[in-house]
Amino acid sequence: MIGVRTDGEKGLIALTDGYRESTPVMGRVAAGCETPWDAGAGGLAMGDGALGFWAAVKDVFPQTKAQRCCFHKLANVLAA
């Protein structure tokens, strides 16, 4: 999982092994994050269409808003 700070600097938030992007695997990744989210500050999660990621974010960080990656959304629209 990669994060972007407000100054634009990117950094590694979490890394783990697992089978695909399932909810249990992504839940372990999200639960191990050391970010302002841990304090319940909320934030924004952005990702592709991996349903396991969205379910894990909703479970671990219920105050966090979700946004679909613009590139992936556009690619899906153009492919249809």
N, C-alpha and C positions, 0 to 999 in steps of 0.2 A: 504494500500500500504506500503510495507516494502522496505527500501533502505539499501545498503551496502556501507560503506565508503571505501576509498582506503586502510585503515589499517585493513579492514575485519570486523569492528564492524557494526552490524545490528541495525536498528532503525526504529520506526514507522514514516512514512512520512504523511500518511493521513488515515482517517477512516470515513466512512459515511454509512448510510443505503440506501437501494435502491432495486429495483427488478432486480435481476440477474446482469450480467456484461454488461449491455446495453451501447451503446455509450453515451446517455445523463447522465446516472449515472456515468460512468467512466470519462466523461468530467467534471462533478462537482468535482470529486475527484482530477483529474489532475489540474484543475484551482485553487484549494485550496492549492496546494503544496507550501511549503516554502523551496525551494531548490536552488542550483546554477542554475538550469534550468530557474528560474524566471528571471534571468539576461541575458538570451539568451546564456548561456555558452554551451548549448548542453549537450551531455552525451549519455548514453546508457540505453535503457529501455529493460528489459528482462521479458518475461511473457509466459503464456501458449497460447493456441489457441483462447482465448476470443477475438472475432473480435471487440467488443465494446471498449476494452482496446486499441487496435492498432489504431482504428479510432480516439479515443480521444487524444492519444499521438501525432498523426500526426497533428491534428487540433490545440492543445494547445502548443506543443513543436515541431515545424516543423524541427528544426535543430537536433533533437535527433535521434540517430541511434537505430534501433530495432534488437533484437536478440531473437529467439525462445528458450525457456528453453530446454536444452539438454535432460533432463529426459523426458519431455513430448514428444519431437520429437522422441526419441528412443522408448518410449512406443507405440506411434502411428505406427511406422514402424514395431515393433514386433507383433502388434495386426493384421496387414494386411496379 
